Amino acid sequence: MSGRSRLTRLMELSPKKRGQLVRAARVSLDMSQCKFAHHIGMEPQRLSRIERGESDLYFSELVELCLVMALRRRKVERK
């Protein structure tokens, strides 16, 4: 194993692949784009651009937020 973090590997993906991952995360949480953007504290337009692969600005912050949300959800499910 190379020892690189998951975030590092995610950052090396193309903007289009990043957008697909963000969209998949949102769909798995069963949230509309606007609701998801509000939930993570991001402007809907910015999230939309990331999902379309037009912009990868703030992608690392978005991934970290998604990972935190997923971990919290997992903890809740275990209780």
PyMOL Python script that loads the backbone (N, CA, C, O; Angstrom):
from pymol import cmd

cmd.read_pdbstr("""\
ATOM      1  N   MET A   1       0.841  -1.187   0.000  1.00  0.00           N
ATOM      2  CA  MET A   1       0.000   0.000   0.000  1.00  0.00           C
ATOM      3  C   MET A   1       0.882   1.244   0.000  1.00  0.00           C
ATOM      4  O   MET A   1       1.936   1.263   0.636  1.00  0.00           O
ATOM      5  N   SER A   2       0.463   2.251  -0.691  1.00  0.00           N
ATOM      6  CA  SER A   2       1.291   3.438  -0.866  1.00  0.00           C
ATOM      7  C   SER A   2       1.302   4.345   0.358  1.00  0.00           C
ATOM      8  O   SER A   2       2.219   5.150   0.517  1.00  0.00           O
ATOM      9  N   GLY A   3       0.313   4.231   1.213  1.00  0.00           N
ATOM     10  CA  GLY A   3       0.279   5.061   2.408  1.00  0.00           C
ATOM     11  C   GLY A   3      -0.377   6.418   2.197  1.00  0.00           C
ATOM     12  O   GLY A   3      -0.467   7.223   3.124  1.00  0.00           O
ATOM     13  N   ARG A   4      -0.833   6.667   0.975  1.00  0.00           N
ATOM     14  CA  ARG A   4      -1.508   7.948   0.722  1.00  0.00           C
ATOM     15  C   ARG A   4      -2.909   7.909   1.334  1.00  0.00           C
ATOM     16  O   ARG A   4      -3.546   6.857   1.383  1.00  0.00           O
ATOM     17  N   SER A   5      -3.371   9.053   1.792  1.00  0.00           N
ATOM     18  CA  SER A   5      -4.693   9.115   2.396  1.00  0.00           C
ATOM     19  C   SER A   5      -5.774   9.029   1.323  1.00  0.00           C
ATOM     20  O   SER A   5      -5.531   9.278   0.142  1.00  0.00           O
ATOM     21  N   ARG A   6      -6.950   8.677   1.762  1.00  0.00           N
ATOM     22  CA  ARG A   6      -8.090   8.624   0.834  1.00  0.00           C
ATOM     23  C   ARG A   6      -8.335   9.991   0.214  1.00  0.00           C
ATOM     24  O   ARG A   6      -8.630  10.104  -0.976  1.00  0.00           O
ATOM     25  N   LEU A   7      -8.210  11.024   1.033  1.00  0.00           N
ATOM     26  CA  LEU A   7      -8.434  12.377   0.521  1.00  0.00           C
ATOM     27  C   LEU A   7      -7.432  12.717  -0.568  1.00  0.00           C
ATOM     28  O   LEU A   7      -7.790  13.325  -1.576  1.00  0.00           O
ATOM     29  N   THR A   8      -6.179  12.327  -0.371  1.00  0.00           N
ATOM     30  CA  THR A   8      -5.156  12.583  -1.388  1.00  0.00           C
ATOM     31  C   THR A   8      -5.523  11.889  -2.691  1.00  0.00           C
ATOM     32  O   THR A   8      -5.416  12.476  -3.767  1.00  0.00           O
ATOM     33  N   ARG A   9      -5.955  10.641  -2.590  1.00  0.00           N
ATOM     34  CA  ARG A   9      -6.344   9.904  -3.804  1.00  0.00           C
ATOM     35  C   ARG A   9      -7.562  10.552  -4.465  1.00  0.00           C
ATOM     36  O   ARG A   9      -7.639  10.626  -5.691  1.00  0.00           O
ATOM     37  N   LEU A  10      -8.511  11.021  -3.654  1.00  0.00           N
ATOM     38  CA  LEU A  10      -9.689  11.684  -4.214  1.00  0.00           C
ATOM     39  C   LEU A  10      -9.296  12.960  -4.945  1.00  0.00           C
ATOM     40  O   LEU A  10      -9.850  13.281  -5.996  1.00  0.00           O
ATOM     41  N   MET A  11      -8.329  13.690  -4.375  1.00  0.00           N
ATOM     42  CA  MET A  11      -7.909  14.942  -4.988  1.00  0.00           C
ATOM     43  C   MET A  11      -7.226  14.719  -6.335  1.00  0.00           C
ATOM     44  O   MET A  11      -7.154  15.637  -7.152  1.00  0.00           O
ATOM     45  N   GLU A  12      -6.725  13.507  -6.571  1.00  0.00           N
ATOM     46  CA  GLU A  12      -6.063  13.212  -7.836  1.00  0.00           C
ATOM     47  C   GLU A  12      -7.043  12.807  -8.932  1.00  0.00           C
ATOM     48  O   GLU A  12      -6.649  12.657 -10.088  1.00  0.00           O
ATOM     49  N   LEU A  13      -8.311  12.629  -8.582  1.00  0.00           N
ATOM     50  CA  LEU A  13      -9.319  12.287  -9.586  1.00  0.00           C
ATOM     51  C   LEU A  13      -9.601  13.496 -10.468  1.00  0.00           C
ATOM     52  O   LEU A  13      -9.367  14.639 -10.076  1.00  0.00           O
ATOM     53  N   SER A  14     -10.101  13.224 -11.652  1.00  0.00           N
ATOM     54  CA  SER A  14     -10.474  14.320 -12.546  1.00  0.00           C
ATOM     55  C   SER A  14     -11.687  15.049 -11.973  1.00  0.00           C
ATOM     56  O   SER A  14     -12.450  14.467 -11.202  1.00  0.00           O
ATOM     57  N   PRO A  15     -11.874  16.323 -12.344  1.00  0.00           N
ATOM     58  CA  PRO A  15     -13.048  17.067 -11.869  1.00  0.00           C
ATOM     59  C   PRO A  15     -14.365  16.350 -12.197  1.00  0.00           C
ATOM     60  O   PRO A  15     -15.311  16.401 -11.410  1.00  0.00           O
ATOM     61  N   LYS A  16     -14.426  15.689 -13.347  1.00  0.00           N
ATOM     62  CA  LYS A  16     -15.656  14.984 -13.722  1.00  0.00           C
ATOM     63  C   LYS A  16     -15.930  13.829 -12.756  1.00  0.00           C
ATOM     64  O   LYS A  16     -17.063  13.641 -12.312  1.00  0.00           O
ATOM     65  N   LYS A  17     -14.895  13.064 -12.436  1.00  0.00           N
ATOM     66  CA  LYS A  17     -15.054  11.945 -11.487  1.00  0.00           C
ATOM     67  C   LYS A  17     -15.412  12.466 -10.094  1.00  0.00           C
ATOM     68  O   LYS A  17     -16.222  11.865  -9.389  1.00  0.00           O
ATOM     69  N   ARG A  18     -14.810  13.577  -9.708  1.00  0.00           N
ATOM     70  CA  ARG A  18     -15.126  14.179  -8.413  1.00  0.00           C
ATOM     71  C   ARG A  18     -16.602  14.548  -8.354  1.00  0.00           C
ATOM     72  O   ARG A  18     -17.283  14.294  -7.361  1.00  0.00           O
ATOM     73  N   GLY A  19     -17.078  15.150  -9.431  1.00  0.00           N
ATOM     74  CA  GLY A  19     -18.484  15.535  -9.497  1.00  0.00           C
ATOM     75  C   GLY A  19     -19.402  14.335  -9.385  1.00  0.00           C
ATOM     76  O   GLY A  19     -20.442  14.402  -8.729  1.00  0.00           O
ATOM     77  N   GLN A  20     -19.019  13.228 -10.028  1.00  0.00           N
ATOM     78  CA  GLN A  20     -19.821  12.005  -9.946  1.00  0.00           C
ATOM     79  C   GLN A  20     -19.866  11.486  -8.514  1.00  0.00           C
ATOM     80  O   GLN A  20     -20.909  11.019  -8.057  1.00  0.00           O
ATOM     81  N   LEU A  21     -18.746  11.565  -7.807  1.00  0.00           N
ATOM     82  CA  LEU A  21     -18.712  11.115  -6.409  1.00  0.00           C
ATOM     83  C   LEU A  21     -19.590  11.991  -5.520  1.00  0.00           C
ATOM     84  O   LEU A  21     -20.315  11.485  -4.664  1.00  0.00           O
ATOM     85  N   VAL A  22     -19.523  13.292  -5.725  1.00  0.00           N
ATOM     86  CA  VAL A  22     -20.335  14.213  -4.930  1.00  0.00           C
ATOM     87  C   VAL A  22     -21.813  13.946  -5.178  1.00  0.00           C
ATOM     88  O   VAL A  22     -22.611  13.900  -4.242  1.00  0.00           O
ATOM     89  N   ARG A  23     -22.168  13.772  -6.438  1.00  0.00           N
ATOM     90  CA  ARG A  23     -23.561  13.493  -6.795  1.00  0.00           C
ATOM     91  C   ARG A  23     -24.021  12.177  -6.172  1.00  0.00           C
ATOM     92  O   ARG A  23     -25.134  12.088  -5.654  1.00  0.00           O
ATOM     93  N   ALA A  24     -23.170  11.162  -6.222  1.00  0.00           N
ATOM     94  CA  ALA A  24     -23.513   9.859  -5.642  1.00  0.00           C
ATOM     95  C   ALA A  24     -23.705   9.964  -4.128  1.00  0.00           C
ATOM     96  O   ALA A  24     -24.606   9.340  -3.568  1.00  0.00           O
ATOM     97  N   ALA A  25     -22.854  10.756  -3.471  1.00  0.00           N
ATOM     98  CA  ALA A  25     -22.984  10.941  -2.021  1.00  0.00           C
ATOM     99  C   ALA A  25     -24.312  11.606  -1.695  1.00  0.00           C
ATOM    100  O   ALA A  25     -25.007  11.203  -0.762  1.00  0.00           O
ATOM    101  N   ARG A  26     -24.656  12.623  -2.469  1.00  0.00           N
ATOM    102  CA  ARG A  26     -25.914  13.334  -2.239  1.00  0.00           C
ATOM    103  C   ARG A  26     -27.105  12.417  -2.458  1.00  0.00           C
ATOM    104  O   ARG A  26     -28.051  12.422  -1.669  1.00  0.00           O
ATOM    105  N   VAL A  27     -27.062  11.632  -3.523  1.00  0.00           N
ATOM    106  CA  VAL A  27     -28.160  10.719  -3.836  1.00  0.00           C
ATOM    107  C   VAL A  27     -28.281   9.652  -2.742  1.00  0.00           C
ATOM    108  O   VAL A  27     -29.388   9.276  -2.356  1.00  0.00           O
ATOM    109  N   SER A  28     -27.141   9.168  -2.248  1.00  0.00           N
ATOM    110  CA  SER A  28     -27.183   8.141  -1.201  1.00  0.00           C
ATOM    111  C   SER A  28     -27.783   8.688   0.092  1.00  0.00           C
ATOM    112  O   SER A  28     -28.367   7.936   0.872  1.00  0.00           O
ATOM    113  N   LEU A  29     -27.644   9.984   0.319  1.00  0.00           N
ATOM    114  CA  LEU A  29     -28.262  10.619   1.479  1.00  0.00           C
ATOM    115  C   LEU A  29     -29.708  11.005   1.193  1.00  0.00           C
ATOM    116  O   LEU A  29     -30.407  11.516   2.069  1.00  0.00           O
ATOM    117  N   ASP A  30     -30.152  10.758  -0.037  1.00  0.00           N
ATOM    118  CA  ASP A  30     -31.531  11.030  -0.454  1.00  0.00           C
ATOM    119  C   ASP A  30     -31.903  12.500  -0.245  1.00  0.00           C
ATOM    120  O   ASP A  30     -32.925  12.820   0.363  1.00  0.00           O
ATOM    121  N   MET A  31     -31.039  13.392  -0.769  1.00  0.00           N
ATOM    122  CA  MET A  31     -31.280  14.826  -0.640  1.00  0.00           C
ATOM    123  C   MET A  31     -31.257  15.489  -2.008  1.00  0.00           C
ATOM    124  O   MET A  31     -30.480  15.113  -2.885  1.00  0.00           O
ATOM    125  N   SER A  32     -32.120  16.478  -2.173  1.00  0.00           N
ATOM    126  CA  SER A  32     -32.063  17.288  -3.384  1.00  0.00           C
ATOM    127  C   SER A  32     -30.759  18.066  -3.365  1.00  0.00           C
ATOM    128  O   SER A  32     -30.127  18.216  -2.320  1.00  0.00           O
ATOM    129  N   GLN A  33     -30.366  18.555  -4.523  1.00  0.00           N
ATOM    130  CA  GLN A  33     -29.112  19.308  -4.601  1.00  0.00           C
ATOM    131  C   GLN A  33     -29.153  20.531  -3.684  1.00  0.00           C
ATOM    132  O   GLN A  33     -28.181  20.828  -2.991  1.00  0.00           O
ATOM    133  N   CYS A  34     -30.275  21.230  -3.687  1.00  0.00           N
ATOM    134  CA  CYS A  34     -30.406  22.447  -2.881  1.00  0.00           C
ATOM    135  C   CYS A  34     -30.367  22.112  -1.382  1.00  0.00           C
ATOM    136  O   CYS A  34     -29.693  22.791  -0.608  1.00  0.00           O
ATOM    137  N   LYS A  35     -31.084  21.073  -0.987  1.00  0.00           N
ATOM    138  CA  LYS A  35     -31.121  20.670   0.423  1.00  0.00           C
ATOM    139  C   LYS A  35     -29.733  20.208   0.880  1.00  0.00           C
ATOM    140  O   LYS A  35     -29.294  20.547   1.979  1.00  0.00           O
ATOM    141  N   PHE A  36     -29.048  19.437   0.037  1.00  0.00           N
ATOM    142  CA  PHE A  36     -27.706  18.957   0.361  1.00  0.00           C
ATOM    143  C   PHE A  36     -26.751  20.129   0.515  1.00  0.00           C
ATOM    144  O   PHE A  36     -25.965  20.174   1.461  1.00  0.00           O
ATOM    145  N   ALA A  37     -26.817  21.081  -0.419  1.00  0.00           N
ATOM    146  CA  ALA A  37     -25.947  22.256  -0.360  1.00  0.00           C
ATOM    147  C   ALA A  37     -26.179  23.020   0.944  1.00  0.00           C
ATOM    148  O   ALA A  37     -25.231  23.437   1.609  1.00  0.00           O
ATOM    149  N   HIS A  38     -27.444  23.194   1.296  1.00  0.00           N
ATOM    150  CA  HIS A  38     -27.774  23.905   2.538  1.00  0.00           C
ATOM    151  C   HIS A  38     -27.265  23.117   3.750  1.00  0.00           C
ATOM    152  O   HIS A  38     -26.738  23.704   4.696  1.00  0.00           O
ATOM    153  N   HIS A  39     -27.420  21.804   3.721  1.00  0.00           N
ATOM    154  CA  HIS A  39     -27.029  20.935   4.833  1.00  0.00           C
ATOM    155  C   HIS A  39     -25.529  21.014   5.116  1.00  0.00           C
ATOM    156  O   HIS A  39     -25.109  20.979   6.273  1.00  0.00           O
ATOM    157  N   ILE A  40     -24.732  21.118   4.070  1.00  0.00           N
ATOM    158  CA  ILE A  40     -23.280  21.162   4.259  1.00  0.00           C
ATOM    159  C   ILE A  40     -22.742  22.592   4.268  1.00  0.00           C
ATOM    160  O   ILE A  40     -21.535  22.802   4.394  1.00  0.00           O
ATOM    161  N   GLY A  41     -23.630  23.571   4.136  1.00  0.00           N
ATOM    162  CA  GLY A  41     -23.207  24.957   4.208  1.00  0.00           C
ATOM    163  C   GLY A  41     -22.489  25.446   2.966  1.00  0.00           C
ATOM    164  O   GLY A  41     -21.532  26.216   3.059  1.00  0.00           O
ATOM    165  N   MET A  42     -22.941  25.006   1.811  1.00  0.00           N
ATOM    166  CA  MET A  42     -22.332  25.426   0.557  1.00  0.00           C
ATOM    167  C   MET A  42     -23.397  26.051  -0.345  1.00  0.00           C
ATOM    168  O   MET A  42     -24.559  25.646  -0.314  1.00  0.00           O
ATOM    169  N   GLU A  43     -23.000  27.026  -1.136  1.00  0.00           N
ATOM    170  CA  GLU A  43     -23.947  27.647  -2.055  1.00  0.00           C
ATOM    171  C   GLU A  43     -24.371  26.613  -3.099  1.00  0.00           C
ATOM    172  O   GLU A  43     -23.525  25.904  -3.644  1.00  0.00           O
ATOM    173  N   PRO A  44     -25.685  26.521  -3.385  1.00  0.00           N
ATOM    174  CA  PRO A  44     -26.169  25.545  -4.369  1.00  0.00           C
ATOM    175  C   PRO A  44     -25.480  25.668  -5.731  1.00  0.00           C
ATOM    176  O   PRO A  44     -25.223  24.659  -6.388  1.00  0.00           O
ATOM    177  N   GLN A  45     -25.179  26.911  -6.159  1.00  0.00           N
ATOM    178  CA  GLN A  45     -24.528  27.109  -7.458  1.00  0.00           C
ATOM    179  C   GLN A  45     -23.140  26.478  -7.470  1.00  0.00           C
ATOM    180  O   GLN A  45     -22.732  25.884  -8.468  1.00  0.00           O
ATOM    181  N   ARG A  46     -22.417  26.608  -6.365  1.00  0.00           N
ATOM    182  CA  ARG A  46     -21.072  26.047  -6.276  1.00  0.00           C
ATOM    183  C   ARG A  46     -21.135  24.519  -6.316  1.00  0.00           C
ATOM    184  O   ARG A  46     -20.353  23.876  -7.017  1.00  0.00           O
ATOM    185  N   LEU A  47     -22.071  23.947  -5.557  1.00  0.00           N
ATOM    186  CA  LEU A  47     -22.234  22.493  -5.557  1.00  0.00           C
ATOM    187  C   LEU A  47     -22.603  22.005  -6.957  1.00  0.00           C
ATOM    188  O   LEU A  47     -22.102  20.981  -7.420  1.00  0.00           O
ATOM    189  N   SER A  48     -23.474  22.743  -7.614  1.00  0.00           N
ATOM    190  CA  SER A  48     -23.889  22.382  -8.965  1.00  0.00           C
ATOM    191  C   SER A  48     -22.697  22.356  -9.922  1.00  0.00           C
ATOM    192  O   SER A  48     -22.572  21.443 -10.738  1.00  0.00           O
ATOM    193  N   ARG A  49     -21.831  23.352  -9.819  1.00  0.00           N
ATOM    194  CA  ARG A  49     -20.643  23.407 -10.681  1.00  0.00           C
ATOM    195  C   ARG A  49     -19.708  22.233 -10.404  1.00  0.00           C
ATOM    196  O   ARG A  49     -19.130  21.665 -11.331  1.00  0.00           O
ATOM    197  N   ILE A  50     -19.558  21.873  -9.135  1.00  0.00           N
ATOM    198  CA  ILE A  50     -18.708  20.726  -8.785  1.00  0.00           C
ATOM    199  C   ILE A  50     -19.310  19.451  -9.362  1.00  0.00           C
ATOM    200  O   ILE A  50     -18.590  18.633  -9.933  1.00  0.00           O
ATOM    201  N   GLU A  51     -20.628  19.272  -9.221  1.00  0.00           N
ATOM    202  CA  GLU A  51     -21.286  18.070  -9.725  1.00  0.00           C
ATOM    203  C   GLU A  51     -21.171  17.947 -11.242  1.00  0.00           C
ATOM    204  O   GLU A  51     -21.094  16.841 -11.776  1.00  0.00           O
ATOM    205  N   ARG A  52     -21.160  19.070 -11.921  1.00  0.00           N
ATOM    206  CA  ARG A  52     -21.032  19.032 -13.390  1.00  0.00           C
ATOM    207  C   ARG A  52     -19.580  18.904 -13.836  1.00  0.00           C
ATOM    208  O   ARG A  52     -19.300  18.784 -15.029  1.00  0.00           O
ATOM    209  N   GLY A  53     -18.654  18.930 -12.874  1.00  0.00           N
ATOM    210  CA  GLY A  53     -17.238  18.799 -13.201  1.00  0.00           C
ATOM    211  C   GLY A  53     -16.622  20.071 -13.733  1.00  0.00           C
ATOM    212  O   GLY A  53     -15.534  20.040 -14.308  1.00  0.00           O
ATOM    213  N   GLU A  54     -17.312  21.209 -13.546  1.00  0.00           N
ATOM    214  CA  GLU A  54     -16.805  22.483 -14.044  1.00  0.00           C
ATOM    215  C   GLU A  54     -15.836  23.143 -13.073  1.00  0.00           C
ATOM    216  O   GLU A  54     -14.989  23.942 -13.473  1.00  0.00           O
ATOM    217  N   SER A  55     -15.967  22.806 -11.804  1.00  0.00           N
ATOM    218  CA  SER A  55     -15.131  23.450 -10.796  1.00  0.00           C
ATOM    219  C   SER A  55     -14.786  22.447  -9.717  1.00  0.00           C
ATOM    220  O   SER A  55     -15.645  21.697  -9.252  1.00  0.00           O
ATOM    221  N   ASP A  56     -13.531  22.437  -9.323  1.00  0.00           N
ATOM    222  CA  ASP A  56     -13.171  21.579  -8.203  1.00  0.00           C
ATOM    223  C   ASP A  56     -12.703  22.412  -7.011  1.00  0.00           C
ATOM    224  O   ASP A  56     -12.089  21.894  -6.078  1.00  0.00           O
ATOM    225  N   LEU A  57     -13.005  23.726  -7.058  1.00  0.00           N
ATOM    226  CA  LEU A  57     -12.708  24.573  -5.916  1.00  0.00           C
ATOM    227  C   LEU A  57     -13.487  24.068  -4.710  1.00  0.00           C
ATOM    228  O   LEU A  57     -14.654  23.692  -4.821  1.00  0.00           O
ATOM    229  N   TYR A  58     -12.840  24.063  -3.584  1.00  0.00           N
ATOM    230  CA  TYR A  58     -13.462  23.650  -2.324  1.00  0.00           C
ATOM    231  C   TYR A  58     -13.847  22.173  -2.300  1.00  0.00           C
ATOM    232  O   TYR A  58     -14.581  21.739  -1.412  1.00  0.00           O
ATOM    233  N   PHE A  59     -13.354  21.396  -3.273  1.00  0.00           N
ATOM    234  CA  PHE A  59     -13.702  19.980  -3.301  1.00  0.00           C
ATOM    235  C   PHE A  59     -13.192  19.254  -2.060  1.00  0.00           C
ATOM    236  O   PHE A  59     -13.902  18.418  -1.501  1.00  0.00           O
ATOM    237  N   SER A  60     -11.975  19.562  -1.625  1.00  0.00           N
ATOM    238  CA  SER A  60     -11.425  18.861  -0.462  1.00  0.00           C
ATOM    239  C   SER A  60     -12.271  19.129   0.780  1.00  0.00           C
ATOM    240  O   SER A  60     -12.514  18.220   1.574  1.00  0.00           O
ATOM    241  N   GLU A  61     -12.721  20.376   0.950  1.00  0.00           N
ATOM    242  CA  GLU A  61     -13.573  20.699   2.087  1.00  0.00           C
ATOM    243  C   GLU A  61     -14.895  19.950   1.991  1.00  0.00           C
ATOM    244  O   GLU A  61     -15.422  19.465   2.992  1.00  0.00           O
ATOM    245  N   LEU A  62     -15.419  19.862   0.783  1.00  0.00           N
ATOM    246  CA  LEU A  62     -16.681  19.164   0.572  1.00  0.00           C
ATOM    247  C   LEU A  62     -16.536  17.677   0.892  1.00  0.00           C
ATOM    248  O   LEU A  62     -17.411  17.087   1.526  1.00  0.00           O
ATOM    249  N   VAL A  63     -15.441  17.080   0.459  1.00  0.00           N
ATOM    250  CA  VAL A  63     -15.204  15.658   0.741  1.00  0.00           C
ATOM    251  C   VAL A  63     -15.089  15.437   2.239  1.00  0.00           C
ATOM    252  O   VAL A  63     -15.660  14.487   2.774  1.00  0.00           O
ATOM    253  N   GLU A  64     -14.355  16.306   2.916  1.00  0.00           N
ATOM    254  CA  GLU A  64     -14.205  16.162   4.361  1.00  0.00           C
ATOM    255  C   GLU A  64     -15.556  16.254   5.057  1.00  0.00           C
ATOM    256  O   GLU A  64     -15.835  15.480   5.973  1.00  0.00           O
ATOM    257  N   LEU A  65     -16.397  17.194   4.632  1.00  0.00           N
ATOM    258  CA  LEU A  65     -17.736  17.320   5.211  1.00  0.00           C
ATOM    259  C   LEU A  65     -18.547  16.048   4.979  1.00  0.00           C
ATOM    260  O   LEU A  65     -19.229  15.568   5.884  1.00  0.00           O
ATOM    261  N   CYS A  66     -18.473  15.510   3.775  1.00  0.00           N
ATOM    262  CA  CYS A  66     -19.219  14.295   3.453  1.00  0.00           C
ATOM    263  C   CYS A  66     -18.737  13.119   4.296  1.00  0.00           C
ATOM    264  O   CYS A  66     -19.542  12.314   4.765  1.00  0.00           O
ATOM    265  N   LEU A  67     -17.420  13.022   4.487  1.00  0.00           N
ATOM    266  CA  LEU A  67     -16.876  11.932   5.287  1.00  0.00           C
ATOM    267  C   LEU A  67     -17.325  12.056   6.740  1.00  0.00           C
ATOM    268  O   LEU A  67     -17.675  11.059   7.372  1.00  0.00           O
ATOM    269  N   VAL A  68     -17.314  13.274   7.267  1.00  0.00           N
ATOM    270  CA  VAL A  68     -17.770  13.502   8.642  1.00  0.00           C
ATOM    271  C   VAL A  68     -19.235  13.119   8.772  1.00  0.00           C
ATOM    272  O   VAL A  68     -19.628  12.470   9.740  1.00  0.00           O
ATOM    273  N   MET A  69     -20.045  13.522   7.792  1.00  0.00           N
ATOM    274  CA  MET A  69     -21.468  13.188   7.819  1.00  0.00           C
ATOM    275  C   MET A  69     -21.668  11.674   7.778  1.00  0.00           C
ATOM    276  O   MET A  69     -22.509  11.138   8.499  1.00  0.00           O
ATOM    277  N   ALA A  70     -20.910  10.998   6.949  1.00  0.00           N
ATOM    278  CA  ALA A  70     -21.030   9.542   6.827  1.00  0.00           C
ATOM    279  C   ALA A  70     -20.644   8.859   8.134  1.00  0.00           C
ATOM    280  O   ALA A  70     -21.296   7.901   8.550  1.00  0.00           O
ATOM    281  N   LEU A  71     -19.584   9.347   8.784  1.00  0.00           N
ATOM    282  CA  LEU A  71     -19.164   8.763  10.057  1.00  0.00           C
ATOM    283  C   LEU A  71     -20.219   8.981  11.135  1.00  0.00           C
ATOM    284  O   LEU A  71     -20.508   8.080  11.921  1.00  0.00           O
ATOM    285  N   ARG A  72     -20.788  10.173  11.167  1.00  0.00           N
ATOM    286  CA  ARG A  72     -21.842  10.454  12.152  1.00  0.00           C
ATOM    287  C   ARG A  72     -23.034   9.538  11.915  1.00  0.00           C
ATOM    288  O   ARG A  72     -23.615   8.999  12.857  1.00  0.00           O
ATOM    289  N   ARG A  73     -23.386   9.369  10.661  1.00  0.00           N
ATOM    290  CA  ARG A  73     -24.519   8.522  10.312  1.00  0.00           C
ATOM    291  C   ARG A  73     -24.256   7.077  10.735  1.00  0.00           C
ATOM    292  O   ARG A  73     -25.149   6.401  11.247  1.00  0.00           O
ATOM    293  N   ARG A  74     -23.037   6.614  10.520  1.00  0.00           N
ATOM    294  CA  ARG A  74     -22.668   5.249  10.895  1.00  0.00           C
ATOM    295  C   ARG A  74     -22.763   5.070  12.407  1.00  0.00           C
ATOM    296  O   ARG A  74     -23.228   4.033  12.878  1.00  0.00           O
ATOM    297  N   LYS A  75     -22.322   6.085  13.179  1.00  0.00           N
ATOM    298  CA  LYS A  75     -22.395   6.008  14.634  1.00  0.00           C
ATOM    299  C   LYS A  75     -23.840   5.923  15.094  1.00  0.00           C
ATOM    300  O   LYS A  75     -24.166   5.163  16.006  1.00  0.00           O
ATOM    301  N   VAL A  76     -24.706   6.709  14.458  1.00  0.00           N
ATOM    302  CA  VAL A  76     -26.126   6.703  14.812  1.00  0.00           C
ATOM    303  C   VAL A  76     -26.738   5.334  14.511  1.00  0.00           C
ATOM    304  O   VAL A  76     -27.528   4.817  15.301  1.00  0.00           O
ATOM    305  N   GLU A  77     -26.372   4.751  13.370  1.00  0.00           N
ATOM    306  CA  GLU A  77     -26.914   3.453  12.984  1.00  0.00           C
ATOM    307  C   GLU A  77     -26.467   2.352  13.937  1.00  0.00           C
ATOM    308  O   GLU A  77     -27.195   1.379  14.132  1.00  0.00           O
ATOM    309  N   ARG A  78     -25.284   2.485  14.536  1.00  0.00           N
ATOM    310  CA  ARG A  78     -24.768   1.459  15.445  1.00  0.00           C
ATOM    311  C   ARG A  78     -25.489   1.458  16.790  1.00  0.00           C
ATOM    312  O   ARG A  78     -25.556   0.430  17.463  1.00  0.00           O
ATOM    313  N   LYS A  79     -26.030   2.618  17.180  1.00  0.00           N
ATOM    314  CA  LYS A  79     -26.681   2.731  18.497  1.00  0.00           C
ATOM    315  C   LYS A  79     -27.967   1.947  18.559  1.00  0.00           C
ATOM    316  O   LYS A  79     -28.635   1.937  19.593  1.00  0.00           O
TER     317      LYS A  79
END
""", "prot")
cmd.dss("prot")
cmd.show_as("cartoon", "prot")
cmd.util.cbc("prot")
cmd.orient("prot")
